[in-house]
Amino acid sequence: MLNQEFFYPLFGWFDKDFFRNLQKAVKEKYRFIGNNDDKIFFLKSLLCFQMIKNYRIPLHAVRKYLKSETDLEKLNKEIKSMDFKIDYSWAVWLRDKKMGRLAKKFFKSRIRMIGTDEEFNEFALRYLISIWLIDWEGPLYVLLQLTKKGIVNLHELNDVLSMWDFTSIFNNY
């Protein structure tokens, strides 16, 4: 089995620390606690973090609140206080510009989420692991395409993200 170092360079202190915490969260099956509105805002935020110039800033808040039971209301309050804006002016490639437009539309859209709390928890962890370890463009592009009609089917999104689990981090999830 290949290990993480073959897929993504975790160079900085924050990168390494956050990744270790995400591995623990997967192993211990952390839960994201909140009402439907809290979950929808967090999901939208997750899919849009990569489309801001300094995507690590909101990830510091995620790292701060990542616990066995992550309180989404508190986490979302901190994310909202950052007043992040989707800004893909840095994008050079057509695919990045397209993802920026999709993310902007998705963030403003009303969405309907289909799935269980367990599927939501899995999705949040799978997404954070996928963008951190393997790739951010591949998973994000697919997820934004699948959600562009306002329906978020967590089971389907988890199946898609499982394709990026090359190191089998989620094998025992």
Residue pairs with C-beta under 8 A, 6 or more apart in sequence:
1 167
1 168
2 166
2 167
3 167
4 10
4 19
4 133
4 167
7 133
7 134
7 166
7 167
8 132
8 133
8 134
8 135
10 16
10 19
10 132
10 133
14 56
14 59
14 60
14 63
15 132
17 63
18 59
18 63
18 132
19 132
19 133
21 63
21 66
22 66
22 125
22 128
22 129
22 132
23 129
23 169
25 66
25 125
26 125
26 129
26 169
26 170
26 173
27 172
28 68
29 121
29 173
30 66
30 67
30 68
30 69
30 70
30 121
30 125
31 68
31 69
31 70
31 117
31 121
32 39
32 42
32 70
32 72
32 120
32 121
32 124
33 69
33 70
33 71
33 72
34 42
34 71
34 72
34 73
34 76
35 73
36 113
38 72
38 73
38 76
39 72
39 113
39 120
40 111
40 113
41 72
41 76
41 79
41 80
42 72
42 75
42 76
42 79
42 124
43 111
43 113
43 120
43 123
43 124
43 152
44 106
44 107
44 111
45 58
45 76
45 79
45 84
45 107
46 124
46 127
46 128
47 103
47 106
47 107
47 127
47 140
47 143
47 144
47 147
48 84
48 86
48 103
48 104
48 106
48 107
49 55
49 58
49 59
49 84
50 99
50 103
50 131
50 136
50 140
51 86
51 87
51 88
51 99
51 100
51 103
51 104
52 58
52 84
52 85
52 86
52 87
53 87
53 89
53 90
57 82
57 84
58 79
58 82
58 84
61 75
61 78
61 79
61 82
62 75
62 128
64 75
64 78
65 71
65 74
65 75
65 78
86 100
86 103
86 104
86 107
88 96
88 97
88 99
88 100
88 101
88 103
88 104
91 97
91 99
91 100
95 137
95 141
96 137
98 141
99 137
99 140
99 141
99 144
102 144
102 145
102 148
103 140
103 144
105 148
106 144
106 147
106 148
109 150
110 150
111 147
111 150
111 151
111 152
112 150
112 151
112 152
113 120
113 152
113 154
114 151
114 152
114 153
114 154
114 155
115 123
115 152
115 153
115 154
115 155
116 154
119 154
119 155
119 158
120 154
122 154
122 158
122 170
122 173
123 154
123 157
123 158
123 161
125 170
125 173
126 158
126 161
126 162
126 164
126 165
126 170
127 139
127 143
127 161
129 165
129 169
129 170
130 136
130 139
130 161
130 164
130 165
131 139
131 140
133 167
133 169
134 164
134 166
135 164
138 164
139 160
139 161
139 164
142 160
143 157
143 160
143 161
146 153
146 156
146 157
146 160
147 157
162 170
165 171
